[in-house]
């Protein structure tokens, strides 16, 4: 039941491609979000990344010896896109879980990138939920999984980020 990304917008949600980022900002958060927006808006890159994200499935509760959780049964879990956004912020900012918790719940642009609109402003992430889900997104996942798609992502992404 864990999905990569819901494609149907809900009331108040803005399309990720239309999120306005400040190109003059020297802060690192808009730069990371611009990279994620680029991935989302370029079909060949997003498909490669989403294919990789489908492989990143958590282990069943209890222990790693129980095997991978089923993707078609049980509660939905956090969408893989949201794990990618928050995980990228965590690794890109070298931030702890408390900072990511604050960004996910209070930062307007980050919430838009996570797929939240004005109608779901009360939806909040619990710290433990963030810890449990972002533990899937580690530097090892970055290297092992994304290494296969660097020939697609890196050459196209770098000029876009320098604009």
C-alpha positions as CSV (number, residue, x, y, z in Angstrom):
1,X,0.0,0.0,0.0
2,X,3.0,2.3,0.1
3,X,3.1,4.4,-3.0
4,X,5.7,6.5,-4.6
5,X,3.6,9.6,-5.2
6,X,-0.1,10.3,-5.5
7,X,-0.7,11.8,-8.9
8,X,-4.2,13.3,-8.2
9,X,-4.0,16.7,-6.5
10,X,-6.3,17.3,-3.6
11,X,-8.1,20.5,-2.7
12,X,-5.5,23.3,-2.0
13,X,-2.5,21.4,-3.3
14,X,-0.2,23.0,-5.8
15,X,1.5,21.1,-8.5
16,X,5.1,20.6,-7.6
17,X,6.2,21.9,-11.0
18,X,4.4,25.2,-10.2
19,X,5.9,25.8,-6.7
20,X,7.7,29.2,-6.8
21,X,11.2,29.0,-5.4
22,X,13.3,32.1,-4.9
23,X,16.1,31.9,-7.4
24,X,18.1,34.6,-5.6
25,X,18.0,32.9,-2.2
26,X,21.4,31.9,-1.0
27,X,20.0,29.5,1.6
28,X,20.5,25.8,0.9
29,X,16.9,24.7,1.3
30,X,15.6,26.4,-1.9
31,X,18.5,24.9,-3.8
32,X,17.7,21.4,-2.6
33,X,14.1,21.9,-3.4
34,X,15.0,23.1,-6.9
35,X,16.9,19.9,-7.5
36,X,13.9,17.9,-6.3
37,X,11.6,20.0,-8.5
38,X,13.8,19.3,-11.5
39,X,13.7,15.5,-10.8
40,X,9.9,15.7,-10.5
41,X,9.3,17.7,-13.7
42,X,11.6,15.8,-16.1
43,X,9.9,12.5,-17.0
44,X,13.0,10.5,-17.8
45,X,14.7,11.5,-14.6
46,X,11.6,11.1,-12.4
47,X,10.8,7.7,-13.8
48,X,14.4,6.5,-13.1
49,X,14.2,7.9,-9.5
50,X,10.7,6.5,-8.9
51,X,11.8,3.1,-10.1
52,X,14.6,3.2,-7.6
53,X,12.3,4.4,-4.8
54,X,9.9,1.5,-5.4
55,X,12.8,-0.8,-4.4
56,X,13.4,1.0,-1.1
57,X,10.9,-1.0,1.0
58,X,11.1,-1.0,4.8
59,X,11.6,-4.2,6.9
60,X,8.7,-5.5,8.8
61,X,8.2,-4.3,12.3
62,X,10.2,-6.1,14.9
63,X,13.5,-6.9,13.2
64,X,15.3,-7.0,9.9
65,X,15.2,-10.8,10.0
66,X,11.4,-10.8,9.3
67,X,11.9,-9.7,5.7
68,X,10.6,-6.8,3.7
69,X,7.2,-5.3,4.4
70,X,4.5,-6.0,1.8
71,X,3.9,-3.0,-0.6
72,X,0.4,-4.1,-1.4
73,X,-1.0,-4.9,2.1
74,X,-1.4,-3.0,5.4
75,X,-1.5,0.7,6.1
76,X,-0.3,3.1,3.5
77,X,2.9,4.4,5.2
78,X,4.7,7.5,4.1
79,X,4.9,8.0,0.3
80,X,8.3,7.4,-1.2
81,X,8.3,11.0,-2.6
82,X,8.0,12.4,0.9
83,X,10.8,10.1,2.1
84,X,12.9,11.4,-0.8
85,X,12.1,15.1,0.0
86,X,12.7,14.8,3.7
87,X,15.7,12.5,3.3
88,X,17.3,14.8,0.8
89,X,16.8,17.7,3.2
90,X,18.3,15.7,6.1
91,X,21.4,14.6,4.2
92,X,21.8,17.9,2.2
93,X,21.5,20.1,5.3
94,X,23.3,17.6,7.5
95,X,20.3,18.1,9.8
96,X,19.1,16.1,12.7
97,X,15.6,14.6,12.9
98,X,14.4,17.5,15.1
99,X,15.2,20.0,12.5
100,X,13.6,17.9,9.7
101,X,10.5,17.5,12.0
102,X,10.3,21.3,12.3
103,X,10.8,21.9,8.5
104,X,8.2,19.2,7.6
105,X,5.6,20.8,9.9
106,X,6.3,24.5,9.7
107,X,8.2,25.4,6.5
108,X,5.6,26.4,3.9
109,X,7.6,25.6,0.8
110,X,8.8,22.3,2.1
111,X,5.2,21.4,2.9
112,X,4.2,22.3,-0.7
113,X,7.0,20.1,-2.0
114,X,5.7,17.2,0.3
115,X,2.3,17.6,-1.4
116,X,0.4,19.5,1.2
117,X,-2.0,22.3,0.5
118,X,-3.9,24.8,2.5
119,X,-6.7,22.4,3.3
120,X,-4.5,20.0,5.2
121,X,-2.5,22.5,7.3
122,X,-3.5,20.5,10.4
123,X,-1.7,17.4,9.1
124,X,1.5,17.1,11.1
125,X,4.4,14.6,11.1
126,X,5.3,12.9,14.3
127,X,9.0,12.8,15.1
128,X,9.0,9.0,15.4
129,X,7.3,8.7,12.0
130,X,10.0,10.8,10.4
131,X,12.8,8.8,12.1
132,X,11.2,5.4,11.1
133,X,10.8,6.4,7.5
134,X,14.0,8.4,6.9
135,X,16.0,5.6,8.3
136,X,15.2,4.0,4.8
137,X,16.9,6.9,3.1
138,X,20.6,6.8,4.0
139,X,23.8,7.7,2.3
140,X,24.2,4.0,1.4
141,X,20.8,4.1,-0.4
142,X,22.0,7.2,-2.1
143,X,25.2,5.7,-3.4
144,X,23.9,2.2,-4.2
145,X,20.5,3.0,-5.7
146,X,21.1,6.4,-7.3
147,X,24.5,5.3,-8.7
148,X,22.5,3.5,-11.5
149,X,20.8,6.7,-12.5
150,X,23.6,9.2,-12.3
151,X,24.1,9.0,-16.0
152,X,20.6,10.5,-16.4
153,X,20.5,12.8,-13.4
154,X,23.8,14.4,-12.9
155,X,24.5,15.8,-16.4
156,X,21.0,17.3,-16.7
157,X,20.7,18.5,-13.1
158,X,23.9,20.5,-12.6
159,X,23.4,23.2,-15.2
160,X,19.8,23.7,-13.9
161,X,21.0,24.2,-10.3
162,X,23.6,26.8,-11.4
163,X,20.9,29.1,-13.0
